[in-house]
Amino acid sequence: MSLGASAKNGIMGALQAVQADRFAAGYRNKRLFIACYHGVISERAPGGPGDLYYDSVIRQEFEQQLIRLGNWYRFVDLAGAAEWLDSGSDNERPPALITFDDGYRNNVSVAAPILRKLGIPAVFFLTTNYVGTRRILWPTEIGARIEQSAGASVPVPGDHAGAMVPTDNVARNQLGQRIRSLCKALPNRERLEYLDRLRNITQLDAGKADAEINAFMSWEEARQLAAMGFDIGSHTMEHPILARLDSHDLKSELRGSKAKIEAELGRPVHALAYPNGGTGDFDKTVMDEAARAGYGYAFAVGDRLHSRADSRMAIKRMIIPGQSPDALFHFIVTGCRDICRGGQ
């Protein structure tokens, strides 16, 4: 009986993890672990498309992950993370910071009570033009419009012929993911023009979108988070890919979101999370402009724990996707994956 590729990879990964775990504790002690969550929901609807839940973990999954993280790390708030980055000691357990992107209402209704019960601080990064509205985040909107347009012809960035939306669920989801990725690579003005075209030829029934996943918090709910002691940061105004903006729009996004949060919450904003956050989504121009806008720390995403040697304007976080196998979660968050990749 032969093993499939996935089974072989799983076995090899487990063997690597056994070896790596011997060294991971020393490696972690010199790193900051930062979890990047998006949504925490009560439960997963049966039969929903898999990508619908990629950025959302369920309540039980979230609580279990936090408890497990506590076995390896000590939880810190933004000030604690900054202290470790600037002058911290490696003579105690390594720090972990929990962060949330976008500003979904479930952060308040589901995630915050769990965090408070466990006594764990967190940073919530808000997309300010969505807070207090019934809008759907634009990448999610693209997916929802494609999902609801089976059989229709839709434009595709860079493809003059466009595409017929498949009736097959899997193929339709793949098309939506492809269009989202293409849009993220467009100059911002072209992305906005594409969204206008897509909206003009498709219908969106907001009632078919899962409200617990997609609904944004209100400003009153953001103030509730702040009153609970959680940190609040900026995730820009409209969630554009910052490296695709011209200088005027870049300044507007960075300064406008910061000013809005400070006005609504009555407290300074020190931290920014780059939308999407990959290496191609921000650059030195973005980092410099963020610093000029008054941010002391800016968060990206990556696949390694963050070192003090890395820039404070490109702090690495690890996205925690929904439906992660326990073994994979352990392998990633303990630093074992870093060790297997040659981390020092």
Secondary structure as UniProt FT lines:
FT   HELIX           5..28
FT   TURN            29..30
FT   STRAND          32..37
FT   STRAND          39..41
FT   TURN            46..47
FT   HELIX           50..53
FT   TURN            54..55
FT   STRAND          56..58
FT   HELIX           59..72
FT   STRAND          74..75
FT   HELIX           78..87
FT   STRAND          95..100
FT   HELIX           107..111
FT   HELIX           112..118
FT   STRAND          123..126
FT   TURN            128..132
FT   HELIX           138..147
FT   TURN            150..151
FT   STRAND          153..156
FT   TURN            157..158
FT   STRAND          159..164
FT   HELIX           169..184
FT   HELIX           188..201
FT   HELIX           206..208
FT   HELIX           211..214
FT   HELIX           219..227
FT   TURN            228..229
FT   STRAND          231..234
FT   HELIX           242..244
FT   HELIX           247..265
FT   STRAND          271..273
FT   TURN            279..281
FT   HELIX           284..292
FT   TURN            293..294
FT   STRAND          297..299
FT   TURN            308..309
FT   TURN            312..313
FT   STRAND          318..319
FT   TURN            322..323
FT   HELIX           326..333
FT   HELIX           336..340
FT   TURN            341..342
//
